[in-house]
Amino acid sequence: MCSQLSKNDSISPSSYKEEGLPLYSNHTYVSYEDCSYDRKSNLDNKPKQNNAVVGRFAPTPSGKLHLGNLFSFMVAYLVARRAGGSVLMRIEDLDPARSKQIYADGVFRSLEALGFEWDNQPVYQSSRTEAYQEAYQELDRKGLLYPCFCTRADLHSANAPHFGEEVLYQGTCRTLTKLEQEANAKRRSPATRIAVPDEPISFNDLFQGLQSFNLTECSGDFIIQRSDGVFAYQLAVTVDDAWMGVTSVVRGRDLLTSTPRQIYLQKCLGYATPTYGHVPLLVDSDGHRLAKRNQSTDIDYLLNEKRIKPECLLGKIAYLAGIVDEMRSFSLEELIQYANLKALNMKKELRIPDSFVF
């Protein structure tokens, strides 16, 4: 059985490697099926790549690390390390109103206390605006972008079509004339959308199997830059995964429908497509997703207030996820060797029974 830490025990963060990443950009597009790429001006600026697996963890610093985040990162870590690969850290602090350094620091402390290591100095998206601007300009040169003046109320009207929980954009502003765009710009600042093709985008998900989406049916033309000038998640993630040389993206199943958008942008910008794996979501006994505001699933709280030992916490998460058969303490090294990740195949969610409350 797992034991708790005594008051005399301590958890000291390990140091991580401080290995800078070179800046580069590369761009392209013609269509999803028929893309061309001028490699001459950008090839020499790319990071040197090898065939090793490169995974990543990319938390948003808008709250504390919780069990759901930890589970996704644990699986990403196991996939990369089991293949002898590396794991990179990126802080997705695009939104200045929601992002706080104190939360990023908390993520580092919690992960280090649990024994995780990453192979770079963390990359902050807030420092990468120039790279996103270059990608934006390339897409614009290809004629793929257009201004959108729709308000939130317009998009979320009662008769707006939905794909699951997402609003399906109907292309309201796609056919505006230049004069109409100029007139609308006088009353409000526009967001920028990218026009999407009416064709399938397919990929083989490591855990969810073969997936196929048509962006006209699951998202419509999606936002590349918000009306306040902040670059959108889909663009930033696509640019950064390519720049960092990421070859393996493992994350929660709630981001499954983001993948065809990112693959489309990769095709437009001439980037390689990594492998994707979307793990089932951890939910409570009522079927609700674990939230950052729920203290009982807060990793810092569990380690430092409840005094749960790191290996006990890892073992308990692995057991409730079904990737180990015993409920006992496991180190990350043991999980790399013994965890059965195939047990996650085709699962949408993993329910945490009340008996597993820490």
N, C-alpha and C positions, 0 to 999 in steps of 0.2 A: 504493500500500500504506500501511497505517497505521504510524506510528512511535511509539515510546515517549517519554515525557518524560525529559529529562535531569535529573540531580540538582540542577541550578540552576534548573529551572523550578518554578513553584509554582502551586497551585490555591487561589484565595481565594474564599470564599463571597460571593455577592452578597446584598445586603440585600433583604428582602421587605417588601411593603407591610403596614403595621400598621393594619388597618381593622377595627374591632370589629363584631360582629354583635349586633343587638338580640335580647333574649330574648322568646320568645312561646310560647304553647301553644295547641293546638286539638284538639278531641276529637269522637268519634262512634261510632255503630254501630247497625245493626238486624240485617242479614244481608248476606252478600257480594253477593247479587244486588239487594237492596232496602235500601239504606242511606239513612238520613236524617241530617241534620246541622243542629244548631242553631248558626248562625253569629253570633248577636247578641253574645255576650259576648266572643268571641275575635277577631273579624275585624279590629278596629282594632289589635291587637297583632302582626299578621303583618308580616314584612318586606315592603317594597314590591318587587313582582316585575315583570319585563318579559319579553319573549319570547325573550331571549337564552339560549343554551345555558349551563348551569352544571354543570360537571363537578367531580369531587372525587377526592382521593387519601386513603385512610384506612388507614395502616399500623398494625399492632399493635407496640408497642415492646418486644418480647420477644426480639429478636435483631437482627443487622445486616441492612441492606438487601442483597438478593441479586438475581441476574439475573432470576429469576421475578417478583419484586416490581417490579423496574425495567421489565420488558417490559409488565406490566399498566398501570403508570402512564404509560409512554410512549404507549401506544395511547389511554388516556383523555385524555391531554394533547393528542394530535393531533386526536382527535374534537372536543374543545371548541374548541381554538384555530383549527382549520380553519373552524369555523362562526362565528368571531368572538366566541366566548364566554369565560367566565372559568373558573378552576380554583381550588377551595378545598382547604385542608389540614385534616384532622381526625386526631387521634391517639386511637386506640381503646385506651385504657388502663383499661378497665373492671376487669380482674382485677389487684388490687394485688400478688398473689403473683408474677405473671409480668412485669409492666410495670416498666420502668426508664427514668428520664429520660435516662441516658447513651445508650440506644439511640435514643430520639426525636431527641436532638441529632445522633447519627450519621446518621440518615435525612436531616435537614435539610442537613447538610454535604455528603453525597454528592450529593443532588439539586441543590443549588446549584452544586456543582462541575461538574455536567453541563449546567448552563444552564437548569434548570427554574425557573420562577417561579410563585408562587401569589398569589392576590388577597385574602388575608385574614390576620389573625393566627391562627395555628393554634388550633383548638378542641380542648380536651381533654375526653374523655368523663367523666373522673373529676370534673370540675367541673359536670356536668350532671345530677346525681342528682335534683334537685328536679323537673326536667322529666320524667324517666322516672317518678317517683312520681306526678305528675299524670296521665300517660297510663295508668299502672297503675290508678289510682283510677277513671278513667273506664271502663276495661274492666270493672272490678269492679262498678261501678254498673249496667252493662248485663247483669250476670249471666253473663259469659263465662269467668270465672276460677274455679279450684278448687284446693285443696291436693293435692299428690301426695307420698305417703310412701314411694314405691318407692326401694329402694337401687340403687346401681350394679350390684350383683350380680343383683338382680331384673331389671333392664333388659337386662343382657347375658348372661342365661342361655342355655344351649345351644339351647333351642327358641324363643328370641325371634325373631320375623320381622324380616327386614331389607329395606331398599330400597337396593340398592347396598351401600355400606359403613355406612350409617346404620341404627340400630335403629328399628324401627317401633313406636311406643308404642301399646299395645292398650286404653288407657282404663281401666286397672285401678282407679284411684282416682276416676274420673269420677262413679260412682254411689254413692259412700259417703254414708251418712246423716250428719246433724249429730253424732249420738252417736258414730258410728264415727270421724269426723274428730277429735273431741275426745279420744277414747281413744288414737288413734294419735299425736296431738300430744304426749301425755305421754311417749312413748318416743323421739321424734325430731322435729326441726324439718322442716317440709315445704318442698318447692319449690312454685312456683305454675305451673300450666299453663293454657293457653287452649283452650277447646273449638273444634274446627274443623268446618266444614260438609262434608257429603258431596256435593260439587259441583265441577266443573272450574274451575280458574283458568288462564287463557290469556294469553299475551303474545307479541309478536313480537320475538325477540332480534336485535339488530343483526348478530351474527355466526353464531348457531346456528339462526336461522330461527324458525318458529312453534313455540311450546312450550305444552304443556297438562299440568297436574298436578292430581290430586285429593289434597288433604292427608291424607285418611283412608288413602290408599294409599302415600304417600311419606314421611310423618313421623308422622302421628297428632297428637293434641293436643301442642303443643310448649311448652317452658318459657319463661316470661316473667320469672321471678325465681328464682334458685338458692336452695337451702336455707340458704346462708350470708348471704343478703340481697343479694347482688350481682345487679343487673339483667342479664338475658340479652342476648346479642348482637343477636338479632332485634328486640327492642323498642327498644334503644338506637339501632341503625342507622336504623330506621324513623322514630323521633322526630327524630333529628338531620338526616337527609336532608331532611325536611319543613321543619324550622326553618331550615336553611341555604339553602333554596330550590334544592336540587339538582334538576336536570332530566335529567341524563345520568349513569348509573351504568355504568362500564366496569370490569370486574374479571375475575379468573381464572375459568375454567370450573368449578373445584372448588366455587364458590359458586352454581352454577346452581340447585340445589334450595332454596337460601335465598330465592330470588326470589318464589316463590308464597307463602311465609310472610309476607314483607314486604309483598307486594301485599294479602294478606288483612288485615294490621294497618293498612295505609293505608286500606282500605275501612272498617274498624272505627272508625278515628280521624278519618275525614273528610279525609284528605290526598290531594293529587294523586299520581298514579303517574308516576314518571320513565320515560324510555326506558332499557332495559337492553341491555348488550352483554357477553357472556362470551367472553373470548379464550382460545385454546388454551393449555394448560399447557406450559411448557418442561420437558423431561425429559432425563435423561442417556442415554448409549448403551445402558444396560440397561433403560431405560423407567422409571426412578425419578424422582420429582419432585425438582427442585432444592430443597435444604434450607438453612436458615439456618446450620446447623452445618458446611456444606461451604465451607471457606475459599476454594477455587478459584473460587467463584461470588459471593464477598463483594465488593460494589462498592468499599468502602473499601480492601480489600486490592488489588484490581485497579488502582485509581487511584494509591494511595500507596506500595504495595510493588512491584507489577509495573510501575508507572509508565506505564500505558496512558493515552494521551491521551483526554480526554472524547469528542471527536468520532469518534475511532477506535472507542471502545467502543459508542457509539450506532450507528455504521454497521455494525459487525459483528453486533449484535443484530438490526438491521433486515434485514440480508442473510440471516441464518440463519432468520429468521421468514418470509422470502419476500416482504416488502413493498417491497423495492428489488431491482433486478437486478444492481447492481454491489457488490462488496465493497470499499468505500472509506470514507473518513471522511465523515460527514454531520453537519451541525449540526441542531439542532431546527428551525430555520427552514426548512432544506432539506427535512427530513422532512415538515413541515407541507405543503409545496408538492408533493412528489414521491411520498410513500409511497402504495402501493396497498393500502389496508386491506381491499379486497375479497378479497385473497389469503388472508385469514384465515377466510373464510366456510366454515362447516360442518366446521372442523377441531377435533378434540378435544385433540390434543397436537402439539407440535413437538419432534422429537428433535434434540438437539445431538450431532453426531458427535464422536468423539475428536479429530479433526483441528481442531476449533474450540476446543479447550481453550486458555485464554489463558496 
